[in-house]
Amino acid sequence: NLIIENSIVKESGEKTTGRQFARYANVTINDSKIVTSGHNYVFIYTTGEVNNTTIISDDANYFLYQADANIASLDADTFYVDATSVIDSDNGKRVGTKGKLVAHVCAQFPGALQPDSTDGEHTAVEVPGKDATCAEPGYTAGTKCSVCGVVISGMEEIGTTSEHTWGDWEVITNATCGVAGEQKHTCSVCGAEETAPIDATGVHTPAEDDGDCTTEVICTVCGGVAIPASAGHVAEEDDGDVSTAVKCQNCDVIVVEAIDAVAEIWKDGALVGHLEADDTLGDVINAGDIRSKGYTIKLLKDAELITKTNVTITAATVFDLNGHKLTMGETGYLYVQANLTFTDSTSSGELYITGPSGDKTINDVNAKGKHIFAVNKNAPVLTFENIKVTLRDDYAGSGAFISISEGITGATFNFTNVDFDVVKLRSMFLYGSKEVANYVNISDSTFDFEDANETNFLYAVIVDIQDTTIVADNGNRVFSFATGTVSNTDITVTEFQTLSMTYYDEKEEHMPWLKEQGLPTTLTFDKECSLNGGQIQDAEGYETFVHVCSTVENVTGGTYYGEHVAGEPVEEEGFMVTYCTVCNKEVSREALACQHGALAKTDAVAADCDDAGCAEYWYCSDCDVYFADESAETEIEDFDAWKAEGGAGYVA
């Protein structure tokens, strides 16, 4: 028995007839490698098995020689090669009729020698197909043996492709404005390279530009024209800001010079012109283009509305302060015959009024003095919204801020989100006309009259006031002949004579006229109003109504309406008190019945010849009541008289 395991055996030498590797042996070779050279016989008269072993036989006449007679004494007649072994014998032969060279089907015989027979089966595994590339062929999907790698099915070869996987182009030679360049890219799979021309750019390298597109620029490479001269300048898009110059869109040359403008003029959503800084708004308005064309004037900077003469607005006009300050001073009347609006698209602008100068008397205005706005045509709308309005101390006249000419009706005055600061107004804020209907709508605003000497705030108008604060100091009347409704508004009157007046003079003209026309004849403050200070002076039938739930302090007069909404009674110091759930005012208070827990007895005193006696009695300090019995059922109503009489007949 020849056993070789985990070994490497190399035997070589000159080839002779007698050279043999193994003779007359049962061979077991495991996990080894055997290399023989120059042998006549490798295995002669030999049987056995080879497992996981490689045997290389170079130039042997016979790999396995088994004569029948010579192996009769051996244990077996088979030389077996397992699936993981390799027998490589280029010239070796197997001779013999009794012995057999048997191999597993997976055993490998790359040389001339092949087994007599095979046994076993391949271990098939699925093999996915592989795409061919430009560098190596691919194959179709199939199966092969996982032990020996032999193809069982499929796996047919697919030849290499002609499609490369090119990388990015690399510039070899740069192109110029007149000469082509060269570039190459490389296949990331097989390394093949391909070159291609780069077209001449046709783009010149211009010399230094003088910044004027009407002048041609020469190429520094070829001397040709790099930038041709334009036929003329083309203005870039105008951003609408006239204080910014407009340049040529092709160069830096200014096409439209900047204008030092004070305002933009808009009509039907389109910009139609500008008011330059040298103009005063009053002069331009009085020229007729503004007052009669229905324009919107949008300020670009602080401005003054100054004119020495009267101005009449005859078409709907809007002043958008646009975050700036518009000063009105030394001006004549601003007659309102069409809708006029002062607003601010940014809610941060200010209308600053210093008032007119000099004394003026306008016959068609129902007041003498110096007015700012005079309404002398039926039904215009004068609106102030989203701005601050200031009337300063130098408004020294006796006119009104807004005056309505006698007989004018249907005018509407809107104040929305306005902060009004009034300093030393000497007459009316808004002076209405009697026996006509004009309307005032105020919401989300503040009116602060710091020193409104002898001033009427709203005179002879119909009001709808909501969510507003009014602080009036040193004036005459807040509401004079004013009717309508006031909601959720705080009014504080300091040294004002009157909060509201509806009594009429000896002519008895305005209030009866309202009644005849079916118009409001009362002024009503809702439950969310807060009134502090001032008198309410009403004529009979023309009341000022104040809701019982409103907050009222230091106010005299007025007619209270509505009812409290009583909540659940609560016990407070011996009383059951009920409060209104709307205004939290006390609605009712009832004393709780005394339980006489502090009842004290005074013993009887017998009468003698000189002094009267007194019967026994009991006194409750909780309710301050005297009783004649311990159960506190018989009350002594006049204790002093009772005792003076001797108390139940106890006389001297």
ROLO-379041 format. One line per field, with one value per residue (C-alpha): residue number from 1; x, y, z. Coordinates in pm, whole numbers. Example, Ala and Ser with C-alpha at 12.3 -4.5 7.8 and 13.67 -1.06 7.14 Angstrom:
2
k (1 / 2)
east (1230 / 1367)
north (-450 / -106)
up (780 / 714)
***
This chain:
652
k (1 / 2 / 3 / 4 / 5 / 6 / 7 / 8 / 9 / 10 / 11 / 12 / 13 / 14 / 15 / 16 / 17 / 18 / 19 / 20 / 21 / 22 / 23 / 24 / 25 / 26 / 27 / 28 / 29 / 30 / 31 / 32 / 33 / 34 / 35 / 36 / 37 / 38 / 39 / 40 / 41 / 42 / 43 / 44 / 45 / 46 / 47 / 48 / 49 / 50 / 51 / 52 / 53 / 54 / 55 / 56 / 57 / 58 / 59 / 60 / 61 / 62 / 63 / 64 / 65 / 66 / 67 / 68 / 69 / 70 / 71 / 72 / 73 / 74 / 75 / 76 / 77 / 78 / 79 / 80 / 81 / 82 / 83 / 84 / 85 / 86 / 87 / 88 / 89 / 90 / 91 / 92 / 93 / 94 / 95 / 96 / 97 / 98 / 99 / 100 / 101 / 102 / 103 / 104 / 105 / 106 / 107 / 108 / 109 / 110 / 111 / 112 / 113 / 114 / 115 / 116 / 117 / 118 / 119 / 120 / 121 / 122 / 123 / 124 / 125 / 126 / 127 / 128 / 129 / 130 / 131 / 132 / 133 / 134 / 135 / 136 / 137 / 138 / 139 / 140 / 141 / 142 / 143 / 144 / 145 / 146 / 147 / 148 / 149 / 150 / 151 / 152 / 153 / 154 / 155 / 156 / 157 / 158 / 159 / 160 / 161 / 162 / 163 / 164 / 165 / 166 / 167 / 168 / 169 / 170 / 171 / 172 / 173 / 174 / 175 / 176 / 177 / 178 / 179 / 180 / 181 / 182 / 183 / 184 / 185 / 186 / 187 / 188 / 189 / 190 / 191 / 192 / 193 / 194 / 195 / 196 / 197 / 198 / 199 / 200 / 201 / 202 / 203 / 204 / 205 / 206 / 207 / 208 / 209 / 210 / 211 / 212 / 213 / 214 / 215 / 216 / 217 / 218 / 219 / 220 / 221 / 222 / 223 / 224 / 225 / 226 / 227 / 228 / 229 / 230 / 231 / 232 / 233 / 234 / 235 / 236 / 237 / 238 / 239 / 240 / 241 / 242 / 243 / 244 / 245 / 246 / 247 / 248 / 249 / 250 / 251 / 252 / 253 / 254 / 255 / 256 / 257 / 258 / 259 / 260 / 261 / 262 / 263 / 264 / 265 / 266 / 267 / 268 / 269 / 270 / 271 / 272 / 273 / 274 / 275 / 276 / 277 / 278 / 279 / 280 / 281 / 282 / 283 / 284 / 285 / 286 / 287 / 288 / 289 / 290 / 291 / 292 / 293 / 294 / 295 / 296 / 297 / 298 / 299 / 300 / 301 / 302 / 303 / 304 / 305 / 306 / 307 / 308 / 309 / 310 / 311 / 312 / 313 / 314 / 315 / 316 / 317 / 318 / 319 / 320 / 321 / 322 / 323 / 324 / 325 / 326 / 327 / 328 / 329 / 330 / 331 / 332 / 333 / 334 / 335 / 336 / 337 / 338 / 339 / 340 / 341 / 342 / 343 / 344 / 345 / 346 / 347 / 348 / 349 / 350 / 351 / 352 / 353 / 354 / 355 / 356 / 357 / 358 / 359 / 360 / 361 / 362 / 363 / 364 / 365 / 366 / 367 / 368 / 369 / 370 / 371 / 372 / 373 / 374 / 375 / 376 / 377 / 378 / 379 / 380 / 381 / 382 / 383 / 384 / 385 / 386 / 387 / 388 / 389 / 390 / 391 / 392 / 393 / 394 / 395 / 396 / 397 / 398 / 399 / 400 / 401 / 402 / 403 / 404 / 405 / 406 / 407 / 408 / 409 / 410 / 411 / 412 / 413 / 414 / 415 / 416 / 417 / 418 / 419 / 420 / 421 / 422 / 423 / 424 / 425 / 426 / 427 / 428 / 429 / 430 / 431 / 432 / 433 / 434 / 435 / 436 / 437 / 438 / 439 / 440 / 441 / 442 / 443 / 444 / 445 / 446 / 447 / 448 / 449 / 450 / 451 / 452 / 453 / 454 / 455 / 456 / 457 / 458 / 459 / 460 / 461 / 462 / 463 / 464 / 465 / 466 / 467 / 468 / 469 / 470 / 471 / 472 / 473 / 474 / 475 / 476 / 477 / 478 / 479 / 480 / 481 / 482 / 483 / 484 / 485 / 486 / 487 / 488 / 489 / 490 / 491 / 492 / 493 / 494 / 495 / 496 / 497 / 498 / 499 / 500 / 501 / 502 / 503 / 504 / 505 / 506 / 507 / 508 / 509 / 510 / 511 / 512 / 513 / 514 / 515 / 516 / 517 / 518 / 519 / 520 / 521 / 522 / 523 / 524 / 525 / 526 / 527 / 528 / 529 / 530 / 531 / 532 / 533 / 534 / 535 / 536 / 537 / 538 / 539 / 540 / 541 / 542 / 543 / 544 / 545 / 546 / 547 / 548 / 549 / 550 / 551 / 552 / 553 / 554 / 555 / 556 / 557 / 558 / 559 / 560 / 561 / 562 / 563 / 564 / 565 / 566 / 567 / 568 / 569 / 570 / 571 / 572 / 573 / 574 / 575 / 576 / 577 / 578 / 579 / 580 / 581 / 582 / 583 / 584 / 585 / 586 / 587 / 588 / 589 / 590 / 591 / 592 / 593 / 594 / 595 / 596 / 597 / 598 / 599 / 600 / 601 / 602 / 603 / 604 / 605 / 606 / 607 / 608 / 609 / 610 / 611 / 612 / 613 / 614 / 615 / 616 / 617 / 618 / 619 / 620 / 621 / 622 / 623 / 624 / 625 / 626 / 627 / 628 / 629 / 630 / 631 / 632 / 633 / 634 / 635 / 636 / 637 / 638 / 639 / 640 / 641 / 642 / 643 / 644 / 645 / 646 / 647 / 648 / 649 / 650 / 651 / 652)
east (0 / 130 / -37 / 48 / -136 / -92 / 235 / 416 / 619 / 848 / 1046 / 1249 / 1549 / 1672 / 1409 / 1481 / 1275 / 1289 / 1189 / 852 / 671 / 472 / 464 / 259 / 76 / -260 / -229 / -420 / -324 / -511 / -478 / -140 / 46 / 272 / 497 / 685 / 928 / 1135 / 931 / 852 / 569 / 403 / 175 / 236 / 34 / -127 / -481 / -624 / -773 / -679 / -869 / -833 / -493 / -314 / -81 / 127 / 311 / 553 / 683 / 570 / 517 / 252 / 54 / -122 / -2 / -208 / -144 / -411 / -180 / 20 / -264 / -442 / -308 / -420 / -725 / -905 / -878 / -973 / -770 / -1027 / -997 / -1241 / -1427 / -1171 / -859 / -666 / -468 / -255 / -62 / 21 / 179 / 85 / -127 / -326 / -265 / -447 / -764 / -854 / -780 / -981 / -916 / -1243 / -1303 / -1581 / -1746 / -1605 / -1247 / -1025 / -808 / -660 / -397 / -411 / -497 / -871 / -1055 / -1209 / -1539 / -1692 / -1949 / -2140 / -2312 / -2225 / -2358 / -2549 / -2579 / -2753 / -2518 / -2659 / -2563 / -2282 / -2290 / -2004 / -1793 / -1539 / -1267 / -1399 / -1674 / -1982 / -2205 / -2567 / -2731 / -2699 / -2582 / -2243 / -2099 / -2005 / -1733 / -1545 / -1687 / -1791 / -2075 / -2391 / -2624 / -2630 / -2345 / -2287 / -2022 / -2117 / -1847 / -1695 / -1889 / -1778 / -1938 / -1693 / -1764 / -1611 / -1503 / -1513 / -1338 / -993 / -858 / -530 / -509 / -739 / -932 / -905 / -1131 / -985 / -798 / -951 / -823 / -807 / -957 / -963 / -1160 / -1066 / -1272 / -1293 / -1327 / -1059 / -847 / -904 / -862 / -1047 / -962 / -1182 / -1136 / -1261 / -1420 / -1272 / -1463 / -1542 / -1540 / -1290 / -1091 / -1194 / -959 / -1048 / -1398 / -1461 / -1811 / -2000 / -2183 / -2187 / -1804 / -1659 / -1400 / -1104 / -998 / -654 / -593 / -680 / -723 / -1080 / -1386 / -1461 / -1767 / -1937 / -2075 / -2450 / -2683 / -2778 / -2843 / -3133 / -3273 / -3305 / -3640 / -3744 / -3810 / -4039 / -3815 / -3749 / -3475 / -3271 / -3118 / -3196 / -2890 / -2844 / -2902 / -2586 / -2347 / -2315 / -2421 / -2717 / -3011 / -3265 / -3139 / -3268 / -3538 / -3553 / -3928 / -4149 / -4440 / -4573 / -4896 / -5110 / -5424 / -5626 / -5339 / -5078 / -4797 / -4862 / -4616 / -4420 / -4413 / -4058 / -3903 / -3918 / -4298 / -4521 / -4816 / -5050 / -4935 / -4968 / -5308 / -5437 / -5315 / -5600 / -5421 / -5457 / -5776 / -5992 / -5841 / -5899 / -5534 / -5360 / -5064 / -4805 / -4536 / -4174 / -4047 / -4177 / -4369 / -4570 / -4918 / -4878 / -5085 / -5188 / -5521 / -5818 / -5805 / -6113 / -6106 / -6353 / -6258 / -6189 / -5836 / -5618 / -5306 / -5095 / -4842 / -4637 / -4463 / -4385 / -4499 / -4736 / -4745 / -5041 / -4980 / -5024 / -5297 / -5636 / -5939 / -5927 / -6277 / -6405 / -6650 / -6550 / -6417 / -6089 / -5877 / -5567 / -5419 / -5090 / -4998 / -4737 / -4955 / -4669 / -4727 / -4833 / -5061 / -4914 / -5137 / -5015 / -5326 / -5386 / -5240 / -5434 / -5803 / -6048 / -6424 / -6586 / -6952 / -7068 / -6921 / -7145 / -6872 / -6630 / -6259 / -5991 / -6098 / -5879 / -6136 / -6457 / -6725 / -6940 / -7101 / -7347 / -7241 / -6859 / -6665 / -6369 / -6158 / -5862 / -5720 / -5405 / -5230 / -5139 / -5293 / -5149 / -5305 / -5034 / -5034 / -4969 / -5315 / -5424 / -5751 / -6107 / -6215 / -6294 / -6081 / -6371 / -6660 / -6977 / -7138 / -7495 / -7745 / -7490 / -7615 / -7513 / -7145 / -6962 / -6651 / -6455 / -6183 / -6029 / -5718 / -5628 / -5422 / -5543 / -5336 / -5511 / -5330 / -5510 / -5799 / -6003 / -6340 / -6499 / -6332 / -6614 / -6876 / -7196 / -7492 / -7838 / -8150 / -7936 / -7796 / -7422 / -7246 / -6934 / -6790 / -6503 / -6335 / -6013 / -5891 / -5762 / -5851 / -5648 / -5753 / -5478 / -5608 / -5928 / -6049 / -6422 / -6418 / -6700 / -6574 / -6870 / -7148 / -7482 / -7381 / -7501 / -7228 / -7124 / -6823 / -6659 / -6350 / -6214 / -6054 / -6137 / -5954 / -6088 / -5920 / -6029 / -6302 / -6669 / -6865 / -6772 / -7106 / -7322 / -7649 / -7475 / -7693 / -7626 / -7440 / -7114 / -6978 / -6684 / -6539 / -6355 / -6424 / -6245 / -6355 / -6131 / -6261 / -6501 / -6834 / -7046 / -7009 / -7327 / -7584 / -7915 / -8111 / -8183 / -8172 / -8463 / -8524 / -8577 / -8457 / -8220 / -8352 / -8717 / -8601 / -8421 / -8738 / -8944 / -8700 / -8701 / -8330 / -8169 / -8264 / -8074 / -7713 / -7665 / -7361 / -7350 / -7260 / -6890 / -6836 / -6644 / -6744 / -6548 / -6646 / -6875 / -7242 / -7516 / -7771 / -8076 / -8383 / -8706 / -8756 / -8397 / -8212 / -7859 / -7886 / -7621 / -7633 / -7646 / -7345 / -7120 / -6848 / -6954 / -6765 / -6817 / -7092 / -7418 / -7742 / -7833 / -8093 / -7987 / -8126 / -8091 / -8071 / -7794 / -7744 / -7749 / -7512 / -7527 / -7550 / -7244 / -7222 / -7023 / -7005 / -7361 / -7516 / -7608 / -7472 / -7547 / -7318 / -7378 / -7200 / -7141 / -7003 / -6950 / -7156 / -7356 / -7716 / -7866 / -7767 / -7981 / -7894 / -7877 / -8106 / -7910 / -7868 / -7814 / -7504 / -7381 / -7694 / -7615 / -7855 / -7903 / -8071 / -8382 / -8343 / -8610 / -8774 / -8743 / -8907 / -8685 / -8588 / -8770 / -8649 / -8616 / -8716 / -8454 / -8362 / -8123 / -7901 / -7756 / -7438 / -7443 / -7760 / -7775 / -8127 / -8276 / -8510 / -8743 / -8695 / -8404 / -8534 / -8501 / -8858 / -8993 / -8800 / -8789 / -8831 / -8764 / -8532 / -8479 / -8854 / -8913 / -8649 / -8763 / -9106 / -8955 / -8956 / -9273 / -9420 / -9123 / -9201 / -9080)
north (0 / 341 / 628 / 988 / 1271 / 1648 / 1621 / 1747 / 1478 / 1564 / 1286 / 1340 / 1202 / 1046 / 839 / 466 / 155 / 68 / 401 / 368 / 577 / 297 / -80 / -360 / -133 / -30 / 350 / 612 / 969 / 1251 / 1631 / 1622 / 1717 / 1477 / 1572 / 1296 / 1319 / 1064 / 760 / 468 / 371 / 595 / 338 / -27 / -316 / -63 / 4 / 252 / 601 / 962 / 1230 / 1606 / 1556 / 1681 / 1441 / 1573 / 1310 / 1448 / 1225 / 891 / 594 / 454 / 631 / 312 / -37 / -325 / -668 / -914 / -1161 / -908 / -749 / -1066 / -1042 / -682 / -593 / -430 / -388 / -19 / 298 / 563 / 943 / 1157 / 1472 / 1722 / 1564 / 1649 / 1386 / 1552 / 1299 / 1416 / 1098 / 842 / 549 / 305 / -61 / -358 / -549 / -635 / -312 / -3 / 373 / 507 / 878 / 1096 / 1291 / 1611 / 1488 / 1670 / 1500 / 1783 / 1563 / 1270 / 1024 / 978 / 745 / 416 / 523 / 791 / 792 / 1046 / 1364 / 1725 / 1972 / 2216 / 2585 / 2865 / 3114 / 3452 / 3580 / 3830 / 4113 / 4137 / 4452 / 4601 / 4431 / 4076 / 3851 / 3764 / 3458 / 3365 / 3242 / 2872 / 2616 / 2475 / 2237 / 2407 / 2146 / 2125 / 2423 / 2227 / 2388 / 2184 / 2398 / 2739 / 2979 / 3029 / 3283 / 3634 / 3806 / 4138 / 4453 / 4752 / 4999 / 5170 / 5345 / 5677 / 5919 / 6297 / 6477 / 6609 / 6905 / 6835 / 7163 / 7459 / 7604 / 7973 / 8211 / 8092 / 7762 / 7427 / 7243 / 6872 / 6663 / 6298 / 6064 / 5722 / 5405 / 5331 / 4957 / 4873 / 5189 / 5264 / 5629 / 5834 / 6184 / 6450 / 6805 / 7108 / 7355 / 7698 / 7906 / 8192 / 8387 / 8659 / 8782 / 9144 / 9419 / 9652 / 9786 / 10157 / 10079 / 10220 / 9961 / 10192 / 10154 / 9832 / 9627 / 9450 / 9085 / 9062 / 8718 / 8759 / 9133 / 9100 / 9273 / 9107 / 9314 / 9505 / 9848 / 9857 / 10072 / 10254 / 10218 / 10004 / 10103 / 9830 / 9771 / 10067 / 9976 / 10274 / 10459 / 10790 / 10873 / 10593 / 10642 / 10391 / 10242 / 10082 / 9710 / 9645 / 9886 / 10130 / 10437 / 10616 / 10633 / 10800 / 11043 / 11022 / 11265 / 11419 / 11351 / 11398 / 11181 / 10952 / 11018 / 10710 / 10672 / 10350 / 10141 / 10291 / 10533 / 10847 / 11101 / 11246 / 11554 / 11682 / 11816 / 12173 / 12151 / 12189 / 11959 / 12250 / 12438 / 12129 / 12036 / 12387 / 12384 / 12145 / 11830 / 11669 / 11806 / 11725 / 11411 / 11146 / 11069 / 10878 / 11068 / 10832 / 11006 / 10913 / 11134 / 11376 / 11657 / 11973 / 12052 / 12429 / 12680 / 13032 / 12996 / 12768 / 12428 / 12239 / 11861 / 11785 / 11423 / 11123 / 11171 / 10953 / 11053 / 10748 / 10867 / 10553 / 10574 / 10947 / 11272 / 11505 / 11851 / 12081 / 12441 / 12801 / 12683 / 12806 / 12582 / 12237 / 12217 / 11860 / 11811 / 11451 / 11152 / 11230 / 10968 / 10996 / 10650 / 10471 / 10144 / 10087 / 10205 / 10425 / 10763 / 11087 / 11370 / 11668 / 11975 / 12314 / 12491 / 12797 / 13137 / 13462 / 13523 / 13410 / 13421 / 13190 / 13278 / 12936 / 12759 / 12746 / 12879 / 13164 / 13106 / 12896 / 12547 / 12270 / 12064 / 12226 / 12004 / 12215 / 11956 / 11676 / 11318 / 11309 / 11059 / 11190 / 10901 / 10878 / 10527 / 10358 / 10685 / 10915 / 11262 / 11546 / 11891 / 12099 / 12403 / 12643 / 12563 / 12883 / 12968 / 12923 / 12717 / 12349 / 12059 / 11950 / 12185 / 12099 / 12384 / 12472 / 12252 / 11993 / 11638 / 11277 / 11331 / 11042 / 11068 / 10749 / 10713 / 10363 / 10267 / 10632 / 10775 / 11134 / 11369 / 11704 / 11988 / 12321 / 12289 / 12607 / 12521 / 12215 / 11895 / 11799 / 12071 / 11945 / 12129 / 12113 / 11972 / 11749 / 11397 / 11347 / 11039 / 10963 / 10610 / 10553 / 10221 / 10099 / 10453 / 10683 / 11050 / 11242 / 11604 / 11740 / 12096 / 12136 / 12467 / 12523 / 12245 / 12028 / 11688 / 11579 / 11827 / 11749 / 11419 / 11058 / 10836 / 10472 / 10440 / 10106 / 9988 / 10338 / 10541 / 10909 / 11123 / 11479 / 11743 / 12104 / 12124 / 12195 / 11899 / 11554 / 11485 / 11782 / 11703 / 11377 / 11068 / 10705 / 10421 / 10384 / 10032 / 9900 / 10247 / 10413 / 10786 / 10983 / 11342 / 11568 / 11921 / 11884 / 12051 / 11796 / 11435 / 11433 / 11698 / 11644 / 11938 / 12187 / 12563 / 12801 / 12725 / 12356 / 12269 / 11975 / 11705 / 11737 / 11731 / 11400 / 11260 / 11371 / 11203 / 10877 / 10917 / 10832 / 11080 / 10920 / 10845 / 10493 / 10354 / 9973 / 9751 / 9735 / 10112 / 10286 / 10645 / 10856 / 11216 / 11479 / 11568 / 11419 / 11689 / 11555 / 11717 / 11537 / 11259 / 11278 / 11075 / 10957 / 10587 / 10415 / 10039 / 9934 / 9706 / 9978 / 10119 / 10465 / 10694 / 11064 / 11098 / 11279 / 11245 / 10999 / 10725 / 10375 / 10077 / 9702 / 9452 / 9285 / 8914 / 8788 / 8510 / 8266 / 8439 / 8416 / 8460 / 8762 / 8864 / 8776 / 8869 / 8681 / 8895 / 8852 / 8996 / 9056 / 8799 / 9064 / 9362 / 9212 / 9487 / 9406 / 9324 / 9239 / 9204 / 9030 / 8982 / 8627 / 8530 / 8553 / 8224 / 8410 / 8220 / 8501 / 8523 / 8649 / 8649 / 8930 / 8809 / 8975 / 9249 / 9277 / 9616 / 9785 / 10087 / 10330 / 10172 / 9980 / 9634 / 9461 / 9128 / 8896 / 8944 / 8817 / 9014 / 8888 / 9073 / 8927 / 9106 / 9371 / 9266 / 9217 / 8926 / 8852 / 8476 / 8234 / 8093 / 8442 / 8434 / 8743 / 9050 / 9361 / 9626 / 9935 / 9809 / 10145 / 10211 / 9853 / 9878 / 10223 / 10085 / 9826 / 9550 / 9349 / 9521 / 9519 / 9863 / 10033)
up (0 / -102 / 79 / -9 / 171 / 179 / -8 / -311 / -495 / -782 / -949 / -1266 / -1442 / -1760 / -1930 / -1914 / -1961 / -1597 / -1455 / -1276 / -1014 / -848 / -913 / -764 / -518 / -393 / -412 / -211 / -291 / -113 / -134 / -304 / -619 / -810 / -1101 / -1286 / -1578 / -1774 / -1672 / -1888 / -1655 / -1400 / -1244 / -1336 / -1205 / -975 / -848 / -599 / -589 / -630 / -434 / -475 / -630 / -940 / -1126 / -1414 / -1617 / -1875 / -2157 / -2007 / -2232 / -2005 / -1735 / -1620 / -1721 / -1592 / -1739 / -1639 / -1479 / -1294 / -1099 / -999 / -649 / -595 / -389 / -678 / -1046 / -1065 / -1056 / -956 / -997 / -791 / -903 / -773 / -921 / -1237 / -1440 / -1707 / -1914 / -2264 / -2400 / -2143 / -2234 / -2039 / -2118 / -1975 / -2010 / -1657 / -1474 / -1544 / -1524 / -1388 / -1311 / -1179 / -1455 / -1303 / -1295 / -1541 / -1804 / -2009 / -2178 / -2419 / -2147 / -2092 / -1851 / -1955 / -1803 / -1582 / -1308 / -1104 / -1227 / -1270 / -1007 / -1223 / -1130 / -1317 / -1481 / -1589 / -1927 / -1965 / -2212 / -2449 / -2440 / -2668 / -2458 / -2412 / -2544 / -2346 / -2333 / -2305 / -1988 / -1911 / -1658 / -1565 / -1312 / -990 / -930 / -1257 / -1441 / -1749 / -1945 / -1919 / -2127 / -2293 / -2224 / -2591 / -2669 / -2779 / -2974 / -2867 / -2959 / -3157 / -2911 / -2680 / -2353 / -2423 / -2153 / -2172 / -2450 / -2367 / -2556 / -2729 / -2915 / -2849 / -3139 / -3210 / -3396 / -3732 / -3671 / -3575 / -3269 / -3181 / -2904 / -2798 / -2575 / -2434 / -2389 / -2018 / -2096 / -2348 / -2350 / -2718 / -2817 / -3075 / -3192 / -3348 / -3468 / -3275 / -3509 / -3524 / -3269 / -3496 / -3168 / -3166 / -2870 / -2854 / -2761 / -2473 / -2519 / -2481 / -2345 / -2642 / -2850 / -3153 / -3183 / -3339 / -3144 / -3316 / -3243 / -3082 / -3241 / -3605 / -3641 / -3767 / -3629 / -3296 / -3210 / -3488 / -3419 / -3352 / -3551 / -3231 / -2860 / -2731 / -2392 / -2130 / -1962 / -1750 / -1385 / -1352 / -1108 / -1279 / -1030 / -1190 / -1534 / -1810 / -1981 / -2321 / -2287 / -2493 / -2321 / -2033 / -2223 / -2056 / -2294 / -2061 / -1802 / -1444 / -1336 / -991 / -963 / -660 / -777 / -1046 / -1232 / -1302 / -1510 / -1547 / -1411 / -1645 / -1566 / -1772 / -1634 / -1346 / -1130 / -1114 / -799 / -927 / -938 / -635 / -630 / -574 / -885 / -1104 / -964 / -1013 / -1373 / -1448 / -1553 / -1213 / -1065 / -1368 / -1522 / -1258 / -1185 / -907 / -766 / -615 / -412 / -466 / -184 / 78 / -92 / -29 / -155 / -170 / -360 / -278 / -460 / -423 / -594 / -712 / -758 / -1038 / -1121 / -897 / -761 / -541 / -347 / -263 / -5 / -68 / 269 / 239 / 404 / 220 / 375 / 315 / 417 / 310 / 80 / -26 / -3 / -153 / -299 / -328 / -614 / -697 / -508 / -335 / -155 / 60 / 109 / 147 / -20 / 255 / 552 / 675 / 509 / 679 / 571 / 759 / 767 / 884 / 760 / 545 / 611 / 634 / 689 / 422 / 398 / 143 / 93 / -22 / 279 / 583 / 811 / 821 / 852 / 696 / 593 / 452 / 261 / 142 / -12 / -243 / -470 / -396 / -329 / -347 / -134 / 68 / 197 / 434 / 478 / 603 / 689 / 976 / 965 / 1171 / 1226 / 1386 / 1616 / 1329 / 1195 / 1362 / 1194 / 1299 / 1000 / 979 / 872 / 651 / 576 / 385 / 198 / 284 / 102 / -12 / 46 / -13 / 66 / 231 / 447 / 513 / 776 / 779 / 974 / 1027 / 1314 / 1355 / 1573 / 1616 / 1792 / 1852 / 1614 / 1663 / 1510 / 1352 / 1259 / 1022 / 981 / 822 / 680 / 834 / 669 / 443 / 480 / 475 / 607 / 808 / 829 / 1072 / 1149 / 1310 / 1367 / 1640 / 1690 / 1948 / 2004 / 2226 / 2247 / 2048 / 2185 / 2125 / 1867 / 1737 / 1623 / 1408 / 1332 / 1163 / 999 / 1011 / 1155 / 1155 / 1386 / 1464 / 1651 / 1709 / 1988 / 2039 / 2297 / 2320 / 2535 / 2599 / 2339 / 2300 / 2160 / 2032 / 1860 / 1771 / 1590 / 1491 / 1467 / 1384 / 1557 / 1748 / 1805 / 2007 / 2043 / 2335 / 2389 / 2658 / 2711 / 2920 / 2983 / 2693 / 2754 / 2570 / 2468 / 2261 / 2181 / 2000 / 2139 / 1865 / 1854 / 1834 / 1467 / 1543 / 1197 / 1161 / 1393 / 1285 / 924 / 984 / 1135 / 835 / 596 / 789 / 869 / 1204 / 1476 / 1760 / 1843 / 1979 / 2162 / 2171 / 2465 / 2372 / 2391 / 2666 / 2752 / 2996 / 3068 / 2919 / 2915 / 2705 / 2620 / 2439 / 2297 / 2364 / 2113 / 1988 / 2247 / 2281 / 2368 / 2575 / 2627 / 2991 / 2935 / 2802 / 3029 / 3145 / 3383 / 3462 / 3203 / 3274 / 3079 / 2810 / 2783 / 2873 / 2682 / 2670 / 2951 / 3139 / 3097 / 3455 / 3545 / 3832 / 4175 / 4398 / 4776 / 4893 / 5264 / 5353 / 5019 / 4704 / 4416 / 4044 / 3772 / 3401 / 3185 / 2916 / 3106 / 3456 / 3619 / 3934 / 3844 / 4185 / 4552 / 4818 / 5184 / 5307 / 5604 / 5931 / 6118 / 6446 / 6525 / 6754 / 6976 / 7333 / 7630 / 7887 / 8208 / 8351 / 8616 / 8887 / 8950 / 9290 / 9449 / 9265 / 8931 / 8666 / 8591 / 8256 / 8117 / 7973 / 7606 / 7338 / 7095 / 6755 / 6665 / 6311 / 6210 / 6492 / 6604 / 6957 / 7034 / 7325 / 7305 / 7279 / 6949 / 6793 / 6669 / 6846 / 6728 / 6946 / 6680 / 6899 / 7168 / 7343 / 7378 / 7489 / 7760 / 7876 / 7944 / 8170 / 7922 / 7929 / 8243 / 8476 / 8621 / 8938)
***
